[in-house]
């Protein structure tokens, strides 16, 4: 079937960029991985964009299968996403994409 890649694209305002990136690396991403639903993570900054109003990142999590991803969404994602939204309210936009390795 192939690995499931959960991609979260996030654009953060300049004023929170450094705090957001540090918090993601030291708190949020470790919390997501601690759920046991993903076996690795990568974070990338989108290049070739107008960054005058913020930076865009692709935060990627790899799951072994769709069952693990769906369990993450049901059992863990609501609280983790709320924590992120509460901390950075109105300072970011995000969208999520699910990809399957072929």
SEVOPA-607739 format. One record per residue (C-alpha): z, y, x; residue in three letters. Coordinates in nm, 2 decimals, padded with zeros to 4 digits. Example, Ala and Ser with C-alpha at 12.3 -4.5 7.8 and 13.67 -1.06 7.14 Angstrom:
BEGIN
pz = 00.78; py = -00.45; px = 01.23; resn = ALA
pz = 00.71; py = -00.11; px = 01.37; resn = SER
! end
This chain:
BEGIN
pz = 00.00; py = 00.00; px = 00.00; resn = UNK
pz = 00.08; py = 00.25; px = 00.28; resn = UNK
pz = 00.34; py = 00.50; px = 00.36; resn = UNK
pz = 00.42; py = 00.77; px = 00.10; resn = UNK
pz = 00.43; py = 01.13; px = 00.24; resn = UNK
pz = 00.64; py = 01.38; px = 00.05; resn = UNK
pz = 00.51; py = 01.72; px = 00.16; resn = UNK
pz = 00.70; py = 02.04; px = 00.06; resn = UNK
pz = 00.52; py = 02.36; px = 00.14; resn = UNK
pz = 00.75; py = 02.66; px = 00.16; resn = UNK
pz = 00.68; py = 03.02; px = 00.22; resn = UNK
pz = 00.99; py = 03.21; px = 00.33; resn = UNK
pz = 01.04; py = 03.59; px = 00.35; resn = UNK
pz = 01.07; py = 03.73; px = 00.70; resn = UNK
pz = 01.43; py = 03.84; px = 00.65; resn = UNK
pz = 01.55; py = 03.49; px = 00.60; resn = UNK
pz = 01.31; py = 03.30; px = 00.83; resn = UNK
pz = 01.54; py = 03.23; px = 01.12; resn = UNK
pz = 01.84; py = 03.14; px = 00.90; resn = UNK
pz = 01.62; py = 02.92; px = 00.67; resn = UNK
pz = 01.47; py = 02.73; px = 00.97; resn = UNK
pz = 01.81; py = 02.67; px = 01.13; resn = UNK
pz = 01.96; py = 02.56; px = 00.80; resn = UNK
pz = 01.67; py = 02.33; px = 00.72; resn = UNK
pz = 01.70; py = 02.16; px = 01.07; resn = UNK
pz = 02.08; py = 02.13; px = 01.07; resn = UNK
pz = 02.17; py = 02.09; px = 00.71; resn = UNK
pz = 01.90; py = 02.03; px = 00.45; resn = UNK
pz = 01.67; py = 01.79; px = 00.63; resn = UNK
pz = 01.96; py = 01.57; px = 00.76; resn = UNK
pz = 02.09; py = 01.56; px = 00.41; resn = UNK
pz = 01.76; py = 01.44; px = 00.27; resn = UNK
pz = 01.73; py = 01.18; px = 00.54; resn = UNK
pz = 02.09; py = 01.07; px = 00.48; resn = UNK
pz = 01.98; py = 00.95; px = 00.13; resn = UNK
pz = 01.81; py = 00.66; px = 00.30; resn = UNK
pz = 01.49; py = 00.71; px = 00.10; resn = UNK
pz = 01.29; py = 00.84; px = 00.39; resn = UNK
pz = 01.25; py = 00.70; px = 00.74; resn = UNK
pz = 01.12; py = 01.01; px = 00.93; resn = UNK
pz = 01.06; py = 01.39; px = 00.89; resn = UNK
pz = 00.84; py = 01.65; px = 01.05; resn = UNK
pz = 00.83; py = 02.02; px = 01.00; resn = UNK
pz = 00.53; py = 02.24; px = 01.08; resn = UNK
pz = 00.45; py = 02.61; px = 01.06; resn = UNK
pz = 00.12; py = 02.70; px = 00.91; resn = UNK
pz = -00.10; py = 02.88; px = 01.16; resn = UNK
pz = -00.38; py = 03.13; px = 01.09; resn = UNK
pz = -00.21; py = 03.31; px = 00.81; resn = UNK
pz = -00.11; py = 03.67; px = 00.75; resn = UNK
pz = 00.26; py = 03.64; px = 00.83; resn = UNK
pz = 00.34; py = 04.01; px = 00.76; resn = UNK
pz = 00.55; py = 03.91; px = 00.46; resn = UNK
pz = 00.68; py = 03.57; px = 00.57; resn = UNK
pz = 00.60; py = 03.23; px = 00.72; resn = UNK
pz = 00.48; py = 02.91; px = 00.56; resn = UNK
pz = 00.60; py = 02.57; px = 00.65; resn = UNK
pz = 00.51; py = 02.22; px = 00.57; resn = UNK
pz = 00.82; py = 02.00; px = 00.56; resn = UNK
pz = 00.72; py = 01.63; px = 00.55; resn = UNK
pz = 00.92; py = 01.32; px = 00.47; resn = UNK
pz = 00.79; py = 00.97; px = 00.50; resn = UNK
pz = 00.89; py = 00.69; px = 00.26; resn = UNK
pz = 00.81; py = 00.33; px = 00.29; resn = UNK
pz = 00.70; py = 00.31; px = -00.07; resn = UNK
pz = 00.67; py = 00.49; px = -00.41; resn = UNK
pz = 00.99; py = 00.32; px = -00.53; resn = UNK
pz = 01.20; py = 00.50; px = -00.26; resn = UNK
pz = 01.03; py = 00.83; px = -00.33; resn = UNK
pz = 01.09; py = 00.80; px = -00.71; resn = UNK
pz = 01.45; py = 00.70; px = -00.65; resn = UNK
pz = 01.49; py = 01.01; px = -00.43; resn = UNK
pz = 01.35; py = 01.23; px = -00.70; resn = UNK
pz = 01.58; py = 01.08; px = -00.97; resn = UNK
pz = 01.90; py = 01.05; px = -00.78; resn = UNK
pz = 01.90; py = 01.30; px = -00.50; resn = UNK
pz = 01.64; py = 01.57; px = -00.53; resn = UNK
pz = 01.79; py = 01.78; px = -00.81; resn = UNK
pz = 02.12; py = 01.86; px = -00.62; resn = UNK
pz = 01.94; py = 01.91; px = -00.29; resn = UNK
pz = 01.68; py = 02.14; px = -00.44; resn = UNK
pz = 01.95; py = 02.33; px = -00.63; resn = UNK
pz = 02.15; py = 02.39; px = -00.30; resn = UNK
pz = 01.83; py = 02.53; px = -00.14; resn = UNK
pz = 01.75; py = 02.75; px = -00.44; resn = UNK
pz = 02.10; py = 02.88; px = -00.46; resn = UNK
pz = 02.11; py = 02.97; px = -00.09; resn = UNK
pz = 01.77; py = 03.14; px = -00.08; resn = UNK
pz = 01.72; py = 03.26; px = -00.43; resn = UNK
pz = 01.41; py = 03.48; px = -00.48; resn = UNK
pz = 01.33; py = 03.46; px = -00.11; resn = UNK
pz = 01.09; py = 03.17; px = -00.10; resn = UNK
pz = 00.82; py = 02.99; px = -00.30; resn = UNK
pz = 00.76; py = 02.62; px = -00.27; resn = UNK
pz = 00.53; py = 02.35; px = -00.40; resn = UNK
pz = 00.54; py = 01.98; px = -00.35; resn = UNK
pz = 00.27; py = 01.72; px = -00.29; resn = UNK
pz = 00.28; py = 01.34; px = -00.27; resn = UNK
pz = 00.03; py = 01.17; px = -00.04; resn = UNK
pz = -00.04; py = 00.80; px = 00.02; resn = UNK
pz = -00.15; py = 00.68; px = 00.36; resn = UNK
pz = -00.49; py = 00.50; px = 00.33; resn = UNK
! end
